[in-house]
Amino acid sequence: MARLSKSNVPQFSVDVYQNEHLPEGGREVNAIVTVTATGGGTIGAAVTAPHLFGPGRGPSAAVAVMVDCSGSMDYPPAKMRNARDATAAAIDTLRDGVHFAVIGGTHVAQEVYPGGGRLAVADPTTREQAKQALRKLSAGGGTAIGTWLRLADRLLSSADVSIRHGILLTDGRNEHESPEDLKAALDSCAGRFTCDARGVGTDWEVKEVTGIASALLGSADIVADPAGLAADFTRMMETAMGKEVADVALRVWTPVGAVIKFVKQVAPTVEELTGRRTEAGPRAGDYPTGSWGDESRDYHLCVEVPPADIGREMLAARVSLVVPQPDGTAQNLGAQGLVRAVWTDDMAASTSINPQVAHYTGQAELAQVIQQGLELRKSGDFEGATAKLGRAVQLAGASGNADTAKLLAKVVDVVDAATGTVRLKAKVAEADEMTLETRSTKTVRVKK
């Protein structure tokens, strides 16, 4: 992994939002940490004029596109055609100089382009060759996604680049390998490349697709109508081309006696990071955040501190951003935020909840109750499902999460959003239910 020069790295900043006041004996400190990357300087050019954006003008990158070619992609026949068109659109969005490959996925993984265990380098000629190769793609065979990911990993790791990214499209369940095989593949690929996953149609398993994206720190979504694939693939590739620094970790240091209860990303989506910690020296741990372009994300940090007397104050945690290096060192990206604890006998100060913390606690609960509600509905517990999805409607309304509120309204009839009074719809389109489940972790930010 190359060390980063100042010229190709966005400037990172860290802002901490918290109520630092605790009552006497209080131990739990909550903070929202906003990380913002700005001024990388390549994104606009990369996205608006990829072919003018020559080699070396952006960070070096490699991309593998994994296209489901299993037998079900022929039903309806337009699905395979849409997948070919979408992959062609993604290839057109590659900047000159980016390494790339196309993989056809069935119960085995096949190199569609360029072949020979290598990557092509994007230019007008290789783009055209890749699109010619796509025409030969046909549907037939089973689905073993772990084999696709392992081939993508082998190909991506063959290039000495700073950004490695995968795009994976599937239309069915992963029926030709065990869940353990898929998990082993994800474990071996985690931290080696990021991957966006898309489910097309309605015959795939939401938890499989979201699990792939979660493990590989990418995005997941549904494209219910295959006709929408080209636009979606273009957007995904534009975002990938905008990434400028990979493998950024949130490094959290805590003093003696303090314990981290959890670390989770809360915007733009809810993503649990607590279990992904790697130790980084005395009382410090790194939590992976993946690749960054010009963007901003929010994290919820909860720390348990030793109780103290009124008037005492302490540093509960220090948050910084680093890029871990293979030799065990880390490059510091020069931004940090401090989380504090101050013990007070002022009841008003110690009991007020910081608006950011309250908002994101609600957004995390919103994601959870949607998933629980849909599970209960599938299992036939309609009373439990109504209660959970009613709570979801209430939370979505209170936090201004209009997109999620719209998705919920396709699954329940809303009687009173403020109280969360709803009725389950008798008939729900499968695409609407899957869209709600897939997008349940998408959050809205606090209104400033």
RODO-2510 file (C-alpha; in nm, 4 decimals, decimal comma):
residues 448
     n   res          X          Y          Z
     1     m     0,0000     0,0000     0,0000
     2     a     0,1565     0,3275    -0,1084
     3     r     0,1965     0,6123     0,1338
     4     l    -0,0232     0,9013     0,0392
     5     s     0,1102     1,2286    -0,0926
     6     k    -0,0654     1,5472     0,0119
     7     s    -0,1634     1,6203    -0,3488
     8     n    -0,3946     1,3223    -0,3906
     9     v    -0,5616     1,3137    -0,0495
    10     p    -0,8727     1,5066     0,0527
    11     q    -0,8483     1,7133     0,3704
    12     f    -1,0209     1,5352     0,6586
    13     s    -1,1924     1,7068     0,9508
    14     v    -1,3572     1,5643     1,2636
    15     d    -1,6409     1,7271     1,4595
    16     v    -1,7764     1,5863     1,7855
    17     y    -2,1362     1,6422     1,9045
    18     q    -2,2171     1,5322     2,2586
    19     n    -2,3572     1,6273     2,5975
    20     e    -2,0409     1,5922     2,8060
    21     h    -2,2229     1,6372     3,1392
    22     l    -2,2816     1,3302     3,3584
    23     p    -2,4599     1,3042     3,6949
    24     e    -2,2592     1,1942     3,9992
    25     g    -2,1552     0,8322     3,9410
    26     g    -2,2613     0,8504     3,5732
    27     r    -2,0599     0,6243     3,3458
    28     e    -2,1952     0,6274     2,9885
    29     v    -2,0699     0,8874     2,7401
    30     n    -2,2329     0,9099     2,3947
    31     a    -2,0994     1,1172     2,1057
    32     i    -2,1687     1,1596     1,7358
    33     v    -1,8444     1,1984     1,5416
    34     t    -1,8819     1,3629     1,1993
    35     v    -1,5968     1,2917     0,9576
    36     t    -1,5754     1,5077     0,6449
    37     a    -1,3366     1,4755     0,3506
    38     t    -1,3123     1,7734     0,1156
    39     g    -1,0994     1,9115    -0,1639
    40     g    -0,9599     1,5955    -0,3163
    41     g    -0,9925     1,7869    -0,6409
    42     t    -1,0354     1,4983    -0,8860
    43     i    -1,3955     1,3979    -0,8496
    44     g    -1,5700     1,6505    -1,0672
    45     a    -1,3322     1,5889    -1,3557
    46     a    -1,3469     1,2118    -1,3168
    47     v    -1,7218     1,2002    -1,3242
    48     t    -1,8071     1,4621    -1,5841
    49     a    -1,5339     1,3792    -1,8358
    50     p    -1,3846     1,0386    -1,7631
    51     h    -1,2030     1,0091    -2,0960
    52     l    -1,0343     1,3486    -2,0568
    53     f    -0,9188     1,2490    -1,7147
    54     g    -0,5961     1,0794    -1,8169
    55     p    -0,3775     0,8256    -1,6418
    56     g    -0,2138     0,9564    -1,3293
    57     r    -0,4624     1,2418    -1,2979
    58     g    -0,6603     1,0576    -1,0312
    59     p    -0,5626     0,7980    -0,7731
    60     s    -0,4606     0,4642    -0,9252
    61     a    -0,7578     0,2290    -0,9182
    62     a    -0,8722    -0,1183    -1,0194
    63     v    -1,2344    -0,2275    -1,0641
    64     a    -1,3868    -0,5739    -1,1129
    65     v    -1,7457    -0,6022    -1,2370
    66     m    -1,9118    -0,9340    -1,1432
    67     v    -2,2208    -1,0128    -1,3525
    68     d    -2,4603    -1,2932    -1,2632
    69     c    -2,4882    -1,5268    -1,5658
    70     s    -2,6857    -1,8041    -1,3944
    71     g    -2,9790    -1,9664    -1,5757
    72     s    -3,2381    -1,7462    -1,4043
    73     m    -3,0930    -1,4374    -1,5800
    74     d    -3,2850    -1,5599    -1,8885
    75     y    -3,6240    -1,5090    -1,7173
    76     p    -3,7297    -1,2713    -1,8603
    77     p    -3,4745    -1,2676    -2,1480
    78     a    -3,4493    -0,8861    -2,1216
    79     k    -3,2757    -0,9274    -1,7835
    80     m    -2,9492    -1,0553    -1,9344
    81     r    -2,9622    -0,7887    -2,2046
    82     n    -3,0129    -0,5196    -1,9383
    83     a    -2,7193    -0,6597    -1,7385
    84     r    -2,4930    -0,6471    -2,0486
    85     d    -2,6045    -0,2898    -2,1228
    86     a    -2,5474    -0,1863    -1,7601
    87     t    -2,1965    -0,3347    -1,7570
    88     a    -2,1197    -0,1558    -2,0858
    89     a    -2,2400     0,1729    -1,9306
    90     a    -2,0162     0,1116    -1,6285
    91     i    -1,7172     0,0443    -1,8560
    92     d    -1,7865     0,3729    -2,0385
    93     t    -1,7659     0,5514    -1,7020
    94     l    -1,4150     0,4205    -1,6242
    95     r    -1,1447     0,6873    -1,6351
    96     d    -0,8508     0,6334    -1,8675
    97     g    -0,5730     0,4467    -1,6893
    98     v    -0,7964     0,2557    -1,4465
    99     h    -0,7329    -0,1213    -1,4377
   100     f    -1,0459    -0,3303    -1,4857
   101     a    -1,1922    -0,6743    -1,5488
   102     v    -1,5349    -0,8258    -1,6139
   103     i    -1,6281    -1,1556    -1,4449
   104     g    -1,9194    -1,3797    -1,5436
   105     g    -2,0632    -1,5499    -1,2379
   106     t    -2,2407    -1,8871    -1,2238
   107     h    -2,1565    -2,1869    -1,0002
   108     v    -1,8023    -2,1020    -1,1144
   109     a    -1,6414    -1,7661    -1,1923
   110     q    -1,5183    -1,6955    -1,5453
   111     e    -1,2993    -1,4183    -1,6813
   112     v    -1,5028    -1,2477    -1,9524
   113     y    -1,2494    -0,9703    -2,0201
   114     p    -0,9537    -0,9354    -2,0588
   115     g    -0,8788    -1,2974    -1,9494
   116     g    -0,5485    -1,4662    -1,8737
   117     g    -0,5602    -1,3825    -1,5030
   118     r    -0,4869    -1,0143    -1,5630
   119     l    -0,6542    -0,6737    -1,5729
   120     a    -0,6997    -0,4431    -1,8727
   121     v    -0,6121    -0,0731    -1,8571
   122     a    -0,9003     0,1533    -1,9601
   123     d    -0,8625     0,3471    -2,2839
   124     p    -1,0882     0,3796    -2,5921
   125     t    -0,9587     0,0510    -2,7379
   126     t    -0,9953    -0,1667    -2,4256
   127     r    -1,3378    -0,0198    -2,3499
   128     e    -1,4545    -0,1207    -2,6969
   129     q    -1,2992    -0,4683    -2,6656
   130     a    -1,4686    -0,5198    -2,3282
   131     k    -1,8076    -0,4235    -2,4725
   132     q    -1,7557    -0,6690    -2,7611
   133     a    -1,6743    -0,9429    -2,5074
   134     l    -1,9965    -0,8655    -2,3173
   135     r    -2,2013    -0,9621    -2,6235
   136     k    -2,0931    -1,3236    -2,5719
   137     l    -2,2428    -1,3346    -2,2206
   138     s    -2,5298    -1,5824    -2,1973
   139     a    -2,7276    -1,7269    -1,9085
   140     g    -2,6834    -2,0836    -1,7832
   141     g    -2,5689    -2,2595    -1,4656
   142     g    -2,6007    -2,2009    -1,0945
   143     t    -2,4941    -1,9378    -0,8384
   144     a    -2,1853    -1,9519    -0,6141
   145     i    -2,1037    -1,5904    -0,5266
   146     g    -1,8005    -1,6773    -0,3127
   147     t    -1,6190    -1,8001    -0,6268
   148     w    -1,6897    -1,4670    -0,7999
   149     l    -1,5496    -1,2698    -0,5059
   150     r    -1,2353    -1,4835    -0,4813
   151     l    -1,1620    -1,4361    -0,8532
   152     a    -1,2229    -1,0605    -0,8196
   153     d    -0,9794    -1,0534    -0,5271
   154     r    -0,7092    -1,2390    -0,7252
   155     l    -0,7461    -1,0049    -1,0226
   156     l    -0,7656    -0,6824    -0,8192
   157     s    -0,4623    -0,7747    -0,6090
   158     s    -0,2536    -0,8238    -0,9261
   159     a    -0,2385    -0,4446    -0,9769
   160     d    -0,0280    -0,2062    -0,7674
   161     v    -0,3055     0,0499    -0,7123
   162     s    -0,4380     0,2526    -0,4209
   163     i    -0,8136     0,1919    -0,4745
   164     r    -0,9610    -0,1576    -0,5326
   165     h    -1,3346    -0,1834    -0,5942
   166     g    -1,5897    -0,4451    -0,6955
   167     i    -1,9415    -0,4168    -0,8374
   168     l    -2,1559    -0,7303    -0,7999
   169     l    -2,4915    -0,8004    -0,9611
   170     t    -2,7071    -1,1022    -0,8762
   171     d    -3,0652    -1,2004    -0,9500
   172     g    -3,0952    -1,5148    -0,7389
   173     r    -3,0109    -1,6938    -0,4176
   174     n    -2,6631    -1,8303    -0,3567
   175     e    -2,7766    -2,1913    -0,3955
   176     h    -2,4620    -2,3642    -0,5209
   177     e    -2,2329    -2,3097    -0,2233
   178     s    -2,2912    -2,3229     0,1519
   179     p    -2,3420    -2,0068     0,3625
   180     e    -2,0113    -2,1032     0,5296
   181     d    -1,8314    -2,0942     0,1920
   182     l    -1,9688    -1,7481     0,1165
   183     k    -1,8724    -1,6247     0,4647
   184     a    -1,5193    -1,7658     0,4233
   185     a    -1,4873    -1,5842     0,0887
   186     l    -1,6098    -1,2576     0,2444
   187     d    -1,3695    -1,2970     0,5378
   188     s    -1,0774    -1,3476     0,3003
   189     c    -1,1755    -1,0462     0,0839
   190     a    -1,2581    -0,8059     0,3714
   191     g    -1,0107    -0,5191     0,3839
   192     r    -0,8692    -0,6111     0,0408
   193     f    -1,1317    -0,4399    -0,1744
   194     t    -1,4647    -0,2617    -0,1277
   195     c    -1,7730    -0,3900    -0,3099
   196     d    -2,1152    -0,2527    -0,4033
   197     a    -2,3829    -0,5233    -0,4387
   198     r    -2,7094    -0,5062    -0,6303
   199     g    -3,0046    -0,7441    -0,6461
   200     v    -3,2033    -0,7308    -0,9697
   201     g    -3,5657    -0,8467    -0,9833
   202     t    -3,7194    -1,0091    -0,6728
   203     d    -3,5831    -1,3667    -0,6568
   204     w    -3,2695    -1,2922    -0,4537
   205     e    -3,2095    -1,2945    -0,0786
   206     v    -3,1902    -0,9483     0,0818
   207     k    -2,9688    -1,0644     0,3695
   208     e    -2,7167    -1,2162     0,1256
   209     v    -2,6808    -0,9004    -0,0819
   210     t    -2,6734    -0,6609     0,2152
   211     g    -2,4325    -0,8986     0,3942
   212     i    -2,1865    -0,8854     0,1014
   213     a    -2,1964    -0,5040     0,0899
   214     s    -2,1645    -0,4795     0,4683
   215     a    -1,8655    -0,7159     0,4899
   216     l    -1,6878    -0,5332     0,2064
   217     l    -1,7851    -0,1788     0,3175
   218     g    -1,9859    -0,0993     0,0049
   219     s    -2,3466    -0,0086    -0,0717
   220     a    -2,6398    -0,2452    -0,1312
   221     d    -2,9608    -0,1779    -0,3204
   222     i    -3,2427    -0,3352    -0,5178
   223     v    -3,3036    -0,2726    -0,8873
   224     a    -3,6523    -0,4211    -0,9060
   225     d    -3,6935    -0,3374    -1,2752
   226     p    -3,3937    -0,4571    -1,4830
   227     a    -3,4467    -0,1558    -1,7130
   228     g    -3,3028     0,0603    -1,4325
   229     l    -2,9698    -0,1234    -1,4233
   230     a    -2,7714     0,0955    -1,6662
   231     a    -2,8458     0,4165    -1,4747
   232     d    -2,7657     0,2450    -1,1434
   233     f    -2,4363     0,0948    -1,2706
   234     t    -2,3318     0,4328    -1,4106
   235     r    -2,3948     0,6005    -1,0724
   236     m    -2,2048     0,3266    -0,8874
   237     m    -1,9042     0,3560    -1,1182
   238     e    -1,9071     0,7367    -1,0945
   239     t    -1,8942     0,7036    -0,7158
   240     a    -1,6126     0,4477    -0,7376
   241     m    -1,4174     0,6787    -0,9708
   242     g    -1,4583     0,9552    -0,7112
   243     k    -1,2808     0,7606    -0,4341
   244     e    -0,9387     0,9028    -0,3563
   245     v    -0,8072     0,7300    -0,0470
   246     a    -0,8646     0,3668     0,0543
   247     d    -0,8497     0,1776     0,3845
   248     v    -0,9209     0,4725     0,6122
   249     a    -0,9661     0,3647     0,9740
   250     l    -1,1282     0,5452     1,2654
   251     r    -0,8687     0,5144     1,5430
   252     v    -1,0193     0,5440     1,8911
   253     w    -0,7962     0,5844     2,1954
   254     t    -0,9426     0,5545     2,5460
   255     p    -0,7752     0,6226     2,8845
   256     v    -0,7165     0,3619     3,1559
   257     g    -1,0478     0,2346     3,2947
   258     a    -1,2570     0,3455     2,9964
   259     v    -1,4225     0,0788     2,7792
   260     i    -1,5741     0,1197     2,4323
   261     k    -1,9299    -0,0177     2,4357
   262     f    -1,9891     0,0295     2,0636
   263     v    -1,8824     0,2125     1,7482
   264     k    -2,1282     0,2287     1,4590
   265     q    -2,1622     0,4283     1,1407
   266     v    -2,5009     0,6046     1,1525
   267     a    -2,4990     0,8090     0,8282
   268     p    -2,5452     0,7700     0,5386
   269     t    -2,6380     0,4167     0,6538
   270     v    -2,6340     0,2257     0,9831
   271     e    -2,3346    -0,0097     0,9929
   272     e    -2,2110    -0,1887     1,3067
   273     l    -1,8305    -0,1567     1,3389
   274     t    -1,7733    -0,2687     1,7003
   275     g    -1,6739    -0,6256     1,6137
   276     r    -1,4328    -0,5148     1,3396
   277     r    -1,1828    -0,3505     1,5731
   278     t    -0,8147    -0,4288     1,5259
   279     e    -0,5779    -0,3366     1,8092
   280     a    -0,3504    -0,0399     1,7366
   281     g    -0,1172    -0,0079     2,0326
   282     p    -0,1909     0,0594     2,3997
   283     r    -0,5643     0,1345     2,4573
   284     a    -0,6239     0,2194     2,0893
   285     g    -0,8203     0,0342     1,8241
   286     d    -0,8878     0,0843     1,4526
   287     y    -1,2364     0,0546     1,3007
   288     p    -1,2412     0,0194     0,9175
   289     t    -1,4395     0,2738     0,7132
   290     g    -1,3355     0,1806     0,3571
   291     s    -1,2636     0,4229     0,0726
   292     w    -1,3334     0,7975     0,0706
   293     g    -1,3938     1,0670    -0,1885
   294     d    -1,5413     1,4107    -0,1147
   295     e    -1,8076     1,3127     0,1404
   296     s    -1,9182     1,3237     0,5026
   297     r    -2,0227     1,0398     0,7354
   298     d    -2,1420     1,0206     1,0963
   299     y    -2,0397     0,7683     1,3637
   300     h    -2,1948     0,6981     1,7050
   301     l    -1,9382     0,6245     1,9767
   302     c    -2,0432     0,5000     2,3211
   303     v    -1,7780     0,4829     2,5965
   304     e    -1,8125     0,3605     2,9545
   305     v    -1,5887     0,5627     3,1890
   306     p    -1,5020     0,5052     3,5563
   307     p    -1,7474     0,6948     3,7834
   308     a    -1,6154     1,0163     3,9368
   309     d    -1,7115     1,2930     4,1812
   310     i    -1,8910     1,6180     4,1005
   311     g    -1,6568     1,8704     3,9405
   312     r    -1,4195     1,6107     3,7921
   313     e    -1,3634     1,5992     3,4191
   314     m    -1,1743     1,3622     3,1920
   315     l    -1,0973     1,2852     2,8291
   316     a    -1,3212     0,9843     2,7550
   317     a    -1,1858     0,9148     2,4038
   318     r    -0,9710     1,0608     2,1298
   319     v    -1,0749     0,9914     1,7708
   320     s    -0,8351     1,0265     1,4763
   321     l    -0,8165     0,9060     1,1154
   322     v    -0,5358     0,6848     0,9917
   323     v    -0,4395     0,4702     0,6938
   324     p    -0,2809     0,1522     0,8375
   325     q     0,0338     0,0400     0,6492
   326     p     0,1454    -0,3198     0,5801
   327     d     0,4486    -0,2792     0,8082
   328     g     0,2240    -0,2159     1,1093
   329     t     0,2706     0,1631     1,1114
   330     a    -0,0094     0,4035     1,0190
   331     q    -0,0259     0,7266     0,8259
   332     n    -0,2168     0,9862     1,0274
   333     l    -0,4579     1,1950     0,8187
   334     g    -0,4181     1,4888     1,0540
   335     a    -0,7677     1,5303     1,2011
   336     q    -0,8856     1,4425     1,5491
   337     g    -1,1809     1,4911     1,7814
   338     l    -1,2064     1,4721     2,1596
   339     v    -1,4894     1,3137     2,3590
   340     r    -1,5140     1,4484     2,7145
   341     a    -1,6867     1,3610     3,0412
   342     v    -1,7683     1,6257     3,3040
   343     w    -1,9495     1,5317     3,6274
   344     t    -2,2038     1,7858     3,7482
   345     d    -2,4843     1,8207     4,0029
   346     d    -2,6811     2,0379     3,7567
   347     m    -2,9730     1,8061     3,6760
   348     a    -3,0784     2,0009     3,3660
   349     a    -2,7266     1,9762     3,2195
   350     s    -2,6752     1,6070     3,2960
   351     t    -3,0164     1,4845     3,1767
   352     s    -3,0447     1,6701     2,8446
   353     i    -2,9764     1,4510     2,5409
   354     n    -2,7645     1,5977     2,2635
   355     p    -2,9889     1,6448     1,9531
   356     q    -2,7454     1,4587     1,7222
   357     v    -2,7202     1,1638     1,9627
   358     a    -3,1008     1,1509     2,0023
   359     h    -3,1565     1,1698     1,6260
   360     y    -2,9189     0,8869     1,5377
   361     t    -3,0320     0,6674     1,8268
   362     g    -3,3772     0,6977     1,6648
   363     q    -3,2410     0,6218     1,3156
   364     a    -3,0626     0,3072     1,4411
   365     e    -3,3858     0,1959     1,6131
   366     l    -3,5774     0,2703     1,2905
   367     a    -3,3541     0,0305     1,0904
   368     q    -3,3911    -0,2354     1,3608
   369     v    -3,7715    -0,2204     1,3955
   370     i    -3,8226    -0,2323     1,0163
   371     q    -3,6135    -0,5501     0,9922
   372     q    -3,7865    -0,7036     1,2965
   373     g    -4,1320    -0,6057     1,1650
   374     l    -4,0720    -0,7627     0,8236
   375     e    -3,9372    -1,0835     0,9848
   376     l    -4,2488    -1,1067     1,2076
   377     r    -4,4742    -1,0463     0,9061
   378     k    -4,3014    -1,3285     0,7132
   379     s    -4,3386    -1,5651     1,0103
   380     g    -4,7127    -1,4903     1,0427
   381     d    -4,6988    -1,2831     1,3654
   382     f    -4,9134    -1,0015     1,2277
   383     e    -4,9769    -0,8398     1,5659
   384     g    -4,6022    -0,8165     1,6397
   385     a    -4,5326    -0,6963     1,2857
   386     t    -4,7984    -0,4230     1,3174
   387     a    -4,6423    -0,2978     1,6437
   388     k    -4,2863    -0,2881     1,5037
   389     l    -4,3796    -0,1295     1,1713
   390     g    -4,6029     0,1204     1,3530
   391     r    -4,3049     0,2238     1,5638
   392     a    -4,1037     0,2547     1,2391
   393     v    -4,3664     0,4892     1,0898
   394     q    -4,3559     0,6983     1,4082
   395     l    -3,9723     0,7214     1,4055
   396     a    -3,9538     0,7963     1,0312
   397     g    -4,2068     1,0783     1,0695
   398     a    -4,0441     1,2289     1,3781
   399     s    -3,6953     1,2321     1,2231
   400     g    -3,8023     1,3592     0,8811
   401     n    -3,6906     1,0413     0,7024
   402     a    -3,9358     1,0926     0,4156
   403     d    -3,7850     0,8254     0,1867
   404     t    -3,8294     0,5525     0,4479
   405     a    -4,1788     0,6826     0,5346
   406     k    -4,2761     0,6447     0,1661
   407     l    -4,1432     0,2870     0,1549
   408     l    -4,3293     0,1994     0,4780
   409     a    -4,6554     0,3347     0,3306
   410     k    -4,6359     0,0622     0,0625
   411     v    -4,6351    -0,2095     0,3309
   412     v    -4,8764    -0,0605     0,5899
   413     d    -5,1777     0,1711     0,5837
   414     v    -5,0880     0,4641     0,8091
   415     v    -5,3764     0,5627     1,0374
   416     d    -5,1783     0,8096     1,2551
   417     a    -4,8055     0,8600     1,1930
   418     a    -4,7496     1,0574     1,5148
   419     t    -4,8675     0,7706     1,7374
   420     g    -4,7468     0,4941     1,5050
   421     t    -5,0961     0,3575     1,4478
   422     v    -5,0950     0,1432     1,1327
   423     r    -5,2677    -0,1536     0,9677
   424     l    -5,0757    -0,4159     0,7681
   425     k    -5,1737    -0,4104     0,4007
   426     a    -5,3415    -0,7353     0,2947
   427     k    -5,1432    -0,7456    -0,0297
   428     v    -4,7882    -0,6153    -0,0650
   429     a    -4,5830    -0,6315    -0,3856
   430     e    -4,2702    -0,8386    -0,3265
   431     a    -4,0548    -0,5631    -0,4775
   432     d    -4,1959    -0,3087    -0,2264
   433     e    -4,1229    -0,5337     0,0719
   434     m    -3,7695    -0,6105    -0,0523
   435     t    -3,7003    -0,2433    -0,1219
   436     l    -3,8027    -0,1506     0,2337
   437     e    -3,5809    -0,4239     0,3803
   438     t    -3,2799    -0,3442     0,1581
   439     r    -3,2979     0,0306     0,2266
   440     s    -3,3931     0,0042     0,5950
   441     t    -3,0436     0,1109     0,7084
   442     k    -3,0427     0,4347     0,5036
   443     t    -3,0595     0,7326     0,7385
   444     v    -3,1194     1,1061     0,7150
   445     r    -2,8850     1,3539     0,8790
   446     v    -2,9796     1,5873     1,1595
   447     k    -3,1439     1,9057     1,0373
   448     k    -2,8965     2,1755     1,1351
***
